[in-house]
Amino acid sequence: MKDIHTADLTAALDKVLRRVSEGADRVPGVVAMVTDRESDIYSGATGARRLDGVPMTEDTVFAIFSTTKAIAGTTALQCVEEGLLDLDAPAKEYAPAIGKLQLLEGFDTNGQPRLRAPKTDVTTRQLMLHTGGFGYDFFNEMYKRMAEEHGQPSVVSGTRAALETPLLFDPGTKWEYGTNIDWVGQVVEGIRGKRLGEVMRERVFDPLGMDEIAFTRSDAMKGRTATIHARGADGSLAPMDGFALPDNPEVDMGGHGLYGTVPEYMKFIRMWLNDGNGPNGRVLKPETVEWAVQGALVPPQKVTMLPGVIPSLSNDAEFFPGVGKDWSYTFMVNTEEAPTGRPAGAIGWAGLANSFYWIDRAAGVGGYWATQILPFGDPTSFGGFLDFETAVYDTIRNS
C-alpha cells in the first residue's frame, strides 16, 4: 500500500466522527479505527457509551453481532485445512441436530405451519454462503410469523430453541441471510468437541493477541460496555437498558454472539490483510485465505437487499445498491468498485447494532466502525461509516 499521510487521514476522519456526533440525528457514540498490514493508522472515539453519559473511549466494549460471523467462519476454515471438515458433506455428520429440521412451506387455513422434509441435506458450504435455507425473523415474514404466533424464540436469546428453526427453502436454491453461521459454529463444536468460544480462544484470539473479546464478558468488560440505543421515528435516541446479548449463553452463537472492543477486531482484520498470519503464529494458510475471499455464489443465488420486517430491529438495508455483490467464506464481496472507493474483490460486512467493517487486501487497508443503535441501517451511523470509508480512499488517492 502507498504511504498514507496520517495527519491528513486523522483530520479527515476526525471530521466525519464530529459530524455524526452532532445535531438532532446524532449517534450516541462511535469508535472507529483503520489499520494497514502492520498496525492501526487511525483511532477515533466520540460521544458517549450511554446517551449523555460516560464518554466513549477506544476500549469501550460493544455487542458486535454479525461481525462475529467472520471469526466463526475462520474456525471452520481451519477445520477444512486440517482435513476434518468436508464442506460438501451433509452438515448433520458434524452437527446431528440440523438433520432433524423440517422445511416451512407456509401456513394452513388454521394458521398452523405446513412442514415437509427438505429435498437435500444442508452442507457446511451452503451454511457458510448463506444458501443453507435459514433466515432471520427481522428479515423474513415467515420467521416473524413463527415468532409471533408459534413462540419461535428470538435468535439474540442465545438459546438452542432459537437455533433449531425450520428451513425456509431447499438448501442451495437461493441466498438468504440468516442463522447459517450459528450452525457453522455447531459444526465446529462437533468436530473439536469444545464450545465455540474455547475454539476461538485457542485458535484465533490467542494467536492474534485478541484479549477482550468473548461470548461472556469479564467484569472489567461489563464495566466498559456501551448501551444499545433505539432510534425513534423522529430521529431521537433512547437507551435500551434491558436489551443486551446474554452472557453465559446456552449456545455460543457463531453468527452474532460476541462482545469485543474495536482494537481487538482490528487484529483480526490484520490477519486477513497478512494472508492468515498473526503476531503469535499463523491462523490460516495463505492459500486458504486466497480462496476464502472469492465470491462463490452460483446463479440464481445472489445477494439481495435485506427487508426490514421488524422495524424496531432493522430498516430495509443494502450495501451499495446497484453495485454487484457476491458472498464468500464468510464475507460479502463487491464485484465492482463501490462509490466509497472500495475496489472490486474487497470484503466486509456488518453487525445488527450498526457496526461495519471492510478489508481491502489489495490496498492493505481495513477499518471498523462501531455504534450501538437499533434499527439496523441507521441513516446517521450507516451514512457516517460510508463517509468514513470514502475519506480513507480519498486520502490514499491524494497521498
N, C-alpha and C positions, 0 to 999 in steps of 0.2 A: 504494500500500500504506500502511495506517496505520502510524504510527511504532511501532517496537518498542523496548521498554525494554531496551537492550543489556545492562545489568547483570543484569537478570532472565534474559535469554536465556543469557548466559555462565554464570550459576550453574546453570541447569537443564541445559545441555548438558555442562558440565564434570562434573556428577554422573553423567550417562549414560556418559561416557568412563571415569570412575573405576570404575564398576560393572563394565564389560566387561573391564577390565584386572586384575581381582582374582579370586581363587579358583581352584579346580582346573580349571574350564572356561573360563578367561580367554582372550582373544585375545592373541597375542604383542605386537601393537602396532596402533594405529589413528591415522589422520589424518582429521579431519572438519571440514568448513567449510560455512558458509551465506553466501549473498550476497543482496542486494537488487538493484535495477536499476543502482545506482551503484557499489557496492563491497562487499567482504567485510564481513560484520557479525559473524561468529564464525569463529574458527580454534582448533582444539584438536589436540594430539598427545599420546599417552600410550603407555607400553610401550616396546618395542624393535624395531629393524629385523630383528634375528635374536634368537631367544629368549634373554633374559637378557644381551643384548649391547649394542651401541651404541644409545643412546636414540633413539626415533622422534622426528623433527622435521618441521616443516611442509614442508621442502624435500626430504623423502625421495622417491625415485623408485619408482614402482610399475609392474608389468606391469598395464595397465588392461583387458586382454582385451576383452570385448564392449562396454565403454563407448567403444571405438574406432568402433563402428558408426555412431553419430550423426554423427561427423565425416566418415566416408566418404559417408554419405548426403547431407551438406551439399554435398560436391563434386559429387555427381550433380545435386542441385537447381540448382546454378549452371549446369550444362550445359543443363538444361531452360530456365532463364531466357534463355540466350543462343541458344536455338533449335538447339542442337547435338545434343540428345537427345530423341527421341520415346519416351516411356515405354511406349507400346503397340506399338512396332515390335519385331520379334524382336531379342533381345539379341545374337544372333550377328552382326548387322550391325556391331556395335561390338567385340565380343569373339568372334571366329570359333570359338574352341575350344569354347565352350559348345554350339554347334550340332552337335558331333560326339558328344555324350554320349548314352548309351542309358539306358533305364529298367530298374531292377531289380525284377522281379516276384516273385522268390523264389529258391529253390534246388531243383535237381533231386535225384533219389534218390541221386546220387553226390556231392551237396554242391556242385555247380557252379552259378554264378549263372545264372539264367534272365533274359535281357535282351531287350528289344524297343525299337523306336523310340518316343519319346513321341508322343502323338496331336497335339500342337500345339507350336509353338516357345515357349520361355520368353521373357517380356518383362522389361524392366527394372522396370516397375511391379510385376510379380509378385515379382521378386527383392527389391525394397525392402519389400514387405509380407510376406515370408516365405511366399509361396504358390507359389514357383517350383519346388518339388519336392525341395529339398535338406534334409538333416538334419545331426546330429552323432552320432558314434559313442557318445558318452556319454549320449545321449538316445534312441537308436534301435537296436533289436535287430538289424536287418538290416545296418546300417553296422558295428555291433560285430562281427558275424559276418564281414563282409568284411575287417575289420582282423585278426581272429584267424586266419582260415582262408585268406585270399587276399592278405594283405600290404598292404591299403589303409593308407597312412600316416596317422598322427595329424595332425589339422589344425594342431596347435600346432608342427609341424615347419617350417611356413612354406614348404613345397615345392609345386611345381606339381602333382606327383602327388597330393598331399593335397587339392588343389582340384578336380582333374578326376575326380570320382567320379560314379557313375551316379545318376540321379534316383530318387526313391523313389515318386513318384506323378506323374500327369499335371499339368502346370502349371495353376494356377488352381483345382484341385479341392478343396484343403484348405489349412489353415495348419499349417506345421510349422517350428519354429525351427531354423535351420541355417546353412550356409555361403553363403547367398544374398548377404550383403553383401560377402563376399570377391569374389564375381562382379561386384557393383556396382562395386567398385574396378577390376576388369578392364575394365568398360565405360568407366569414366572414363579409364583409361590409353589405351584405344583411341581415344577422342575427342581427348585432349590430346596424345598422342604423348610422354608422360613417365611416369615411375614415380609411383605414387600419393603417395609421401612428398613428392616435389617439388611435386606439385599442392597437397597440403595446406599445405605451407610457404608457397607463393606466394599462395594464395587463401583460406586460413583462418588459419593461425598468424601470419603477418606482419601482416595487418590487425588481428588481435586482440592482438598483442603477446605471443603464446604462444611462449616460447623453449625451455624444457626439456621438449619432447615430440617424440618421433621414433620411427621404426621401428628405428633403430640409435642406441644410446646413445653419447654422448661419454664420454671417460674420466672426466670430473667426475661425470657422471650415474651411471656404473657404481659409483663410489665411494660413492654415496648410495642405492644400490638396496636395497630391503627383500627379504629372503629369503622365499620361499613355504614355508609350513609345512603338514604333514599332521596332521589331527585324527584320532586313533585312536578305536576304538570305546569305549574307557574315558574319552574326553574329553581325553586327554593330547595334547601337541603335539610334533612332531619336525621340525626343519628339513629341507627338501628341497633340499639344496645342489646337486644335479645337475639340478634341474628349472627351466628358465627359457625364456622366449621367445628365439629366436635373434636376435642382432644380424646385420646384413647378410643378411637372409633372401632366398631365391631369389625369393619373391613378397612384395610389401608387402600383407599381408592386411588388407583393409579391415574385416573382421569382428572382428578381435581382436588385431592385431599391435603396437599402440603401447605404448611406455613413456612415462610422464609423471609430473608432480607434481600434487597436488591444486590448488594455487593456479593452475596453468596451465589446468586444466579449468574452474575457476570462471569464467575469462574467456570460455570457450565457452558456458557456461550463461548468462552475462550477455548475450551476443549474442542468444540466443533470447528472453530477457526484454525486450530492447530492439528487437524487430521486425527483427532482422537487422543492426543497426548495431554497429560496433566503434570503438574509440578511434582507429584509423588508417584508417578507411574502412568502407564498407558491405560486408558479406559476402553477405547475401541481401536481396531486396526485401521490404517489409512484406507485400505480397500473397502472396508465396511462402510466407513464414512462416505466414501465416494458413491456407492450405490444407494445408500440410505437416503441421500438428499435428492435423488432423482424422482420426479413425478412418475407415478406408477398406475394411475387410473386408466382404464380402457373403456371406450365408448360402449354403452351410453352413460357410463359413470361420469359425473362431472361435479365439481364443487359448485354449490349453489348459495344463494342468499339465505341467511338464517332468519326465518319468520318469527317475530316475537309474539307468541300466542299467549303468554302471560306477561302483560305489560309492566307489571311491577318488577319483573326479573330481566326482561330483555326487550329492547326495541327491535324492529327489523334491522338487520345488520349485515354488512358485506364489506370486505376489504376491496378497495379499488374496483368499483363497478365498471364493467366493460373491459377490464383487463383480464387476459387469460390466466386461469389458475388451475393448479393440479394439486395432488396430495402425495406425500412421501411417507417415510418411516421415522417419526410421525410428525410431519410439519406440512403447512401449506407452502406450496411453491408457486411463485408467479412466473408464468411462461413468457411474459412480456415486461418491458420496463414499466414500473409504476410511476404515477405522477410525482411521487416524492423523490424520484431518482433511484429507488431500489431497482437493481438490474434484474433481468430475467435470470432465473436459477437461484435467486436468494430464497431463504426460508424464514419462517416465522409463524407466530400465532398469538393467542390472547387468552386472558382469563376473565371469568364472568363479571368480576367487580371492576372492570375496566383497567386491566393491566395488559400491556402489549410488549412484544419483543420482536426483533428481527436479527438475522445472522447472514451477513454477506461474506461468504468465504472467498470470493474473487477479490474483493477490495480489502479483505482482512479487517472488517469492522462489524460491530454489532451493538445493539442497545436494548435497554429495558425501561419501560415507563410504568410506574405503579401508582394507582389510585385505588380507593375503596368506595365505589359508588355503584348503586343499582338504580335503574336497569342498565344492562349491558348496552353498548353502543351510545353511551352518554355523549351528547354532541360536544360538550366542552372538553372532556377528557380525551375522547377519540380524536377530535379535531386537533387538540393540543399535541397528541402523540404524532399525528401526521405532520404537523408543523415542525415538531422536534426532529423527526427523521429527515424532513426536507432540508432543515438547517444544517444537518450533518453533511448531506451530499452537496449542498451549496458551498459549504466550507471546503470540502475535498476538492471540488472543481476549481475553486478560487485560490487554492494553496499553491 
